[in-house]
Amino acid sequence: MSSAELFQGGLDLLAVALLALGIKGLSKIRSARAANQLAATAMAMAVAGLLISAQPTGVTWVWIAGGAAVGGGLGALTARLVPMTAMPETVALFNGCGGLSSLLVALGVILAATRRDGVTPNLLVLISIGFSIVVGAVTCTGSVVAMGKLQGWLSTPGWMMSRWRHGFNIVLATVVLLAAVLTVVGSSDSLWPLVLSASLLGIGLTLPVGGADMPVVISLLNSYSGVAAAAAGFVVGQRLLIVAGAMVGAAGLILTQVMCAGMNRSLTSVLFGGALGLPSTDGKGSGEYTNITSCSAEECALTLEGAERVVVVPGYGLAVAQAQHTLREVARLLENHGVTVTYAIHPVAGRMPGHMNVLLAEADVPYEHLKEMDIINPEFPGTDVVLVLGANDVVNPQAKTDPDSPLYGMPVLNVQAARTVFVVKRGMSAGYSGIKNDLFECDNTSMLFGDAKQVLSTILGELKALGLGQ
Amino acid sequence: MMEGFQEQLWVLLLGSLLGLELIGKVPPTLHTPLMSGANAISGITMLAALTLITRAGESPLLLSLGSVSLGFALFNVVGGFLVTDRMLTMFRSGRKRSGGGQ
């Protein structure tokens, strides 16, 4: 072992320790930012170690610098320019590229062996290659589909929502398995069918998933990309990749579980369709609304002005309308008027856990004002006004009251316990679950129809007209 | 080869167990940054891409394949870490401002 290799080994060990500390630190607010930088440093160290030990020559440097400059530059640009509301899509995009990278590495290694050297890699390496190709391809196309669906670029064709999709996916999975086995036993002809079928499988598995379940899928795909990295580690024989990939894979699974628990959904029902996957046309809890009270922004502003304790429940509608800054202004006026304003954050509000926290942080809402569901729920009976902004399923009392409802058992925010509830909503359409929301018919609920930003601007104007903020 | 593979399996097992332990209790505020940060780490495949390039020799196919793979991995890594940092900066500035206001 040369001294450069020894040096690399030492750097790798240090990098693993720093990566583990980084992931751990990311789970505490105080240390999160430093932990993220620590993990980035660890990655840079690992790269430096590899370059020192491998000692690339002139031409190789050009290829390295070229790929690194283009990829890194575009990554930095994307990270800077993307709006905070599009965070779930962005993570999905990055994730897909990581998967694609693992796929390409595995392809490169097998092509190098068979085409150039004319040798067949040993069985264990071939299995790793097959695995890496399948997981990499599924991660890549799955992530791209997830991004497309969240951006609204893709909609699910009808047959993909029907039972036929299971048949389609089973056939695809069989083809993947067959092609993988053939590749492993040494038929290089089955390589491209393997890549193609695994890519289609990623699409087939992700496309039917409903918008509300997408965060779970992104988290799961994030876990997959870790697995793909670990598989690539087996392919090129690098322990650092195996450790880092395994850590991300396992941590991603835990996060996925946390999210599923928050939505009262099992992973199987998310992936293979369940109550929430289809609009409930025949299910219980659907139906027309009969007893809806709507009110004007002026009325809402008056009630807010006279309140002592106000709780805001943000949802995806707030993110879509980009209304977080207007909301912050309304809250500032009220706070200066002596009203206590807090924010109730449901674990799965928005399209990703923590989505609302990021959104509100962008509008300078101090994070001490954000309350988690378990903490805020006992406080609703002492709350004067609840303002529901573009949230639906997470405030549906059916989840507690109606054992036949598909939502039954999902933890929800008990907003109807407050004195007055205002629901800002674009129309009477159902939430992502397609389930009727009993909250809208409660006696203490008033609806304000319109885009969250417009409604909030009107409320802001009314509050100013009442003399607040002067 | 078998010995090396066995050792790799040990590494996989211990790494997975470590990953399960690392994320015990995370406040929901940090779910998105954590996912994004972990996602950036999964871009560690850039090391595999680098290895592919350094072992490619003269083959233009392998060199370009490795280079493209490196590009995608670095897109993931650089973008992932920067976007995570951007999110976390917001939490910090929020705290500072609220502290100053009190």
Contacts between the chains, C-beta under 8 A, distances in Angstrom:
chain1	res1	chain2	res2	distance
A	19	B	41	6.1
A	20	B	18	6.0
A	20	B	22	6.4
A	22	B	37	7.3
A	22	B	41	7.5
A	23	B	19	7.5
A	23	B	22	4.8
A	23	B	23	7.0
A	23	B	34	7.9
A	23	B	37	7.3
A	23	B	38	6.4
A	23	B	41	7.2
A	24	B	22	5.0
A	26	B	30	6.6
A	26	B	33	6.5
A	26	B	34	4.9
A	26	B	37	4.9
A	26	B	38	7.6
A	26	B	84	7.9
A	27	B	22	7.5
A	27	B	23	5.9
A	27	B	24	7.4
A	27	B	25	7.3
A	27	B	26	4.3
A	27	B	27	7.8
A	27	B	30	6.1
A	27	B	34	6.3
A	28	B	30	7.6
A	29	B	27	6.6
A	29	B	29	6.5
A	29	B	30	6.5
A	29	B	91	6.2
A	32	B	30	6.0
A	32	B	33	6.2
A	32	B	88	5.1
A	32	B	91	7.3
A	33	B	85	6.6
A	33	B	88	4.2
A	33	B	89	6.9
A	33	B	91	8.0
A	33	B	92	6.3
A	35	B	37	7.7
A	36	B	33	7.4
A	36	B	37	5.3
A	36	B	81	6.3
A	36	B	84	4.9
A	36	B	85	5.7
A	36	B	88	6.2
A	37	B	81	7.9
A	37	B	85	7.2
A	39	B	37	6.3
A	39	B	40	7.1
A	39	B	41	5.9
A	39	B	81	7.2
A	40	B	40	7.4
A	40	B	77	8.0
A	40	B	81	4.4
A	43	B	40	7.9
A	43	B	41	7.2
A	43	B	43	7.7
A	43	B	44	6.5
A	43	B	46	7.9
A	43	B	77	6.1
A	43	B	81	7.8
A	46	B	44	7.2
A	46	B	47	6.0
A	47	B	46	7.0
A	47	B	47	6.8
A	47	B	50	6.9
A	50	B	47	5.6
A	50	B	50	5.5
A	50	B	51	7.0
A	51	B	50	7.2
A	54	B	50	7.3
A	54	B	51	7.1
A	54	B	54	4.1
A	56	B	53	7.1
A	56	B	54	5.1
A	59	B	63	7.7
A	60	B	53	5.8
A	60	B	54	6.0
A	60	B	56	7.4
A	60	B	63	7.4
A	63	B	53	5.4
A	63	B	56	7.8
A	63	B	63	4.7
A	63	B	64	7.3
A	63	B	66	6.7
A	63	B	67	4.4
A	64	B	50	6.6
A	64	B	53	5.6
A	64	B	67	7.2
A	64	B	70	6.7
A	66	B	67	5.7
A	66	B	71	7.9
A	67	B	49	7.4
A	67	B	53	7.7
A	67	B	66	7.3
A	67	B	67	3.6
A	67	B	68	6.4
A	67	B	69	7.5
A	67	B	70	3.7
A	67	B	71	4.1
A	67	B	74	7.1
A	68	B	70	6.0
A	68	B	71	7.1
A	68	B	74	5.4
A	70	B	71	5.0
A	71	B	70	6.5
A	71	B	71	3.2
A	71	B	72	6.0
A	71	B	73	6.9
A	71	B	74	3.7
A	71	B	75	4.2
A	71	B	78	7.3
A	72	B	71	8.0
A	72	B	74	4.3
A	72	B	75	7.1
A	72	B	77	7.7
A	72	B	78	4.3
A	74	B	71	8.0
A	74	B	75	5.5
A	74	B	79	7.6
A	75	B	74	6.2
A	75	B	75	4.1
A	75	B	76	7.0
A	75	B	77	7.0
A	75	B	78	3.7
A	75	B	79	3.2
A	75	B	80	7.5
A	75	B	82	7.1
A	76	B	78	5.3
A	76	B	79	6.8
A	76	B	82	5.8
A	78	B	75	7.5
A	78	B	79	5.0
A	78	B	83	7.7
A	79	B	78	7.2
A	79	B	79	4.5
A	79	B	80	7.7
A	79	B	81	8.0
A	79	B	82	3.6
A	79	B	83	4.1
A	79	B	86	6.5
A	80	B	82	6.9
A	80	B	86	7.6
A	82	B	83	6.9
A	84	B	86	8.0
A	84	B	87	7.5
A	84	B	90	7.7
A	87	B	32	6.0
A	87	B	36	7.4
A	87	B	83	7.4
A	87	B	87	7.2
A	88	B	32	7.7
A	90	B	36	7.9
A	90	B	79	7.6
A	90	B	83	6.1
A	91	B	32	7.5
A	91	B	35	6.0
A	91	B	36	5.1
A	91	B	39	5.7
A	91	B	80	7.8
A	91	B	83	7.8
A	94	B	36	7.6
A	94	B	39	5.6
A	94	B	40	7.2
A	94	B	43	7.5
A	94	B	75	6.9
A	94	B	76	4.7
A	94	B	79	5.2
A	94	B	80	5.0
A	94	B	83	7.6
A	95	B	39	5.2
A	95	B	42	7.3
A	95	B	76	7.2
A	97	B	43	7.8
A	97	B	72	4.3
A	97	B	73	7.3
A	97	B	75	4.9
A	97	B	76	4.7
A	98	B	39	6.9
A	98	B	42	4.9
A	98	B	43	4.8
A	98	B	45	6.3
A	98	B	72	7.3
A	98	B	73	6.4
A	98	B	76	4.0
A	100	B	69	7.8
A	100	B	72	5.0
A	101	B	43	7.1
A	101	B	45	4.6
A	101	B	46	6.9
A	101	B	48	7.8
A	101	B	49	6.0
A	101	B	69	4.8
A	101	B	70	7.5
A	101	B	72	4.3
A	101	B	73	3.8
A	101	B	76	6.9
A	102	B	45	4.7
A	102	B	48	7.3
A	104	B	49	7.3
A	104	B	65	5.8
A	104	B	66	7.9
A	104	B	68	6.2
A	104	B	69	3.7
A	104	B	72	7.1
A	105	B	45	6.1
A	105	B	48	4.3
A	105	B	49	5.6
A	105	B	52	5.6
A	105	B	66	7.6
A	105	B	69	5.3
A	107	B	65	6.7
A	108	B	52	4.6
A	108	B	56	7.7
A	108	B	62	5.6
A	108	B	65	4.4
A	108	B	66	5.8
A	108	B	69	6.8
A	109	B	52	6.7
A	111	B	61	6.8
A	111	B	62	6.9
A	111	B	65	7.3
A	112	B	52	7.6
A	112	B	55	7.2
A	112	B	56	7.1
A	112	B	59	7.2
A	112	B	62	5.4
A	115	B	61	7.7
A	116	B	57	7.8
A	116	B	59	5.7
A	116	B	62	7.2
A	122	B	1	5.7
A	124	B	1	6.7
A	124	B	2	7.5
A	124	B	5	4.9
A	218	B	35	7.4
A	219	B	35	6.0
A	222	B	35	5.6
A	222	B	38	6.3
A	222	B	39	5.1
A	222	B	42	7.1
A	225	B	39	6.8
A	225	B	42	4.3
A	226	B	19	7.9
A	226	B	38	7.2
A	226	B	41	7.8
A	226	B	42	4.6
A	228	B	42	7.5
A	228	B	45	7.2
A	229	B	42	5.0
A	229	B	43	7.7
A	229	B	44	5.4
A	229	B	45	4.7
A	229	B	48	7.9
A	230	B	12	6.2
A	230	B	15	7.4
A	232	B	45	4.8
A	232	B	48	4.3
A	233	B	8	7.5
A	233	B	48	6.9
A	234	B	5	7.8
A	234	B	8	5.9
A	234	B	12	8.0
A	235	B	48	6.8
A	236	B	47	7.9
A	236	B	48	4.7
A	236	B	51	4.8
A	236	B	52	7.1
A	237	B	4	6.8
A	237	B	8	7.4
A	238	B	47	5.9
A	238	B	48	6.5
A	238	B	51	6.8
A	239	B	7	7.9
A	239	B	8	6.7
A	239	B	11	5.0
A	240	B	44	7.0
A	240	B	47	6.5
A	241	B	44	5.5
A	241	B	45	6.7
A	241	B	47	5.8
A	241	B	48	5.9
A	242	B	8	5.8
A	242	B	11	4.8
A	242	B	12	5.2
A	242	B	15	6.2
A	243	B	11	5.7
A	243	B	14	7.6
A	243	B	15	3.9
A	243	B	18	7.7
A	244	B	15	7.4
A	244	B	41	5.7
A	244	B	42	7.5
A	244	B	44	4.4
A	245	B	15	7.4
A	245	B	42	6.5
A	245	B	44	6.7
A	245	B	45	7.9
A	246	B	11	7.6
A	246	B	12	5.2
A	246	B	13	7.9
A	246	B	14	8.0
A	246	B	15	3.2
A	246	B	16	4.3
A	246	B	18	7.7
A	246	B	19	5.9
A	247	B	15	5.3
A	247	B	16	7.5
A	247	B	18	5.7
A	247	B	19	3.7
A	247	B	22	6.7
A	247	B	41	7.4
A	248	B	19	6.8
A	248	B	38	4.8
A	248	B	39	7.6
A	248	B	41	5.3
A	248	B	42	4.5
A	249	B	16	6.7
A	249	B	19	6.5
A	250	B	15	7.6
A	250	B	16	4.5
A	250	B	17	7.4
A	250	B	18	7.5
A	250	B	19	2.9
A	250	B	20	4.6
A	251	B	19	4.5
A	251	B	20	7.5
A	251	B	22	5.9
A	251	B	23	4.7
A	251	B	34	7.9
A	251	B	38	5.5
A	252	B	35	7.5
A	252	B	38	6.2
A	253	B	20	7.7
A	254	B	19	7.8
A	254	B	20	6.3
A	254	B	23	4.8
A	255	B	23	6.5
A	255	B	26	7.6
A	255	B	31	6.6
A	255	B	34	6.7
A	255	B	35	6.1
A	255	B	38	7.8
A	258	B	26	7.4
A	258	B	31	7.4
A	259	B	31	7.7
A	345	B	28	6.3
A	345	B	29	8.0
A	347	B	28	5.4
A	352	B	31	7.2
A	352	B	32	5.4
A	352	B	35	7.4
A	353	B	28	5.5
A	353	B	31	3.5
A	353	B	32	6.7
A	353	B	35	8.0
A	354	B	28	5.4
A	354	B	29	5.7
A	354	B	30	6.4
A	354	B	31	3.6
A	354	B	32	3.7
A	354	B	33	7.1
A	354	B	34	8.0
A	355	B	32	6.1
A	357	B	28	6.6
A	357	B	29	4.1
A	357	B	32	7.3
A	357	B	91	7.9
A	358	B	32	5.4
A	358	B	33	7.7
A	358	B	87	5.4
A	358	B	90	6.9
A	361	B	87	7.6
A	361	B	90	4.0
A	361	B	91	5.3
A	361	B	94	5.1
A	362	B	90	5.5
A	364	B	93	7.1
A	364	B	94	5.7
A	364	B	97	5.9
A	365	B	94	6.5
A	366	B	94	5.1
A	366	B	95	6.5
A	366	B	97	6.8
A	366	B	98	3.2
A	367	B	29	6.0
A	367	B	91	5.8
A	367	B	94	5.4
A	367	B	95	6.6
A	368	B	95	7.7
A	368	B	98	6.4
A	369	B	98	7.8
A	370	B	29	6.8
A	372	B	27	7.6
A	372	B	28	6.1
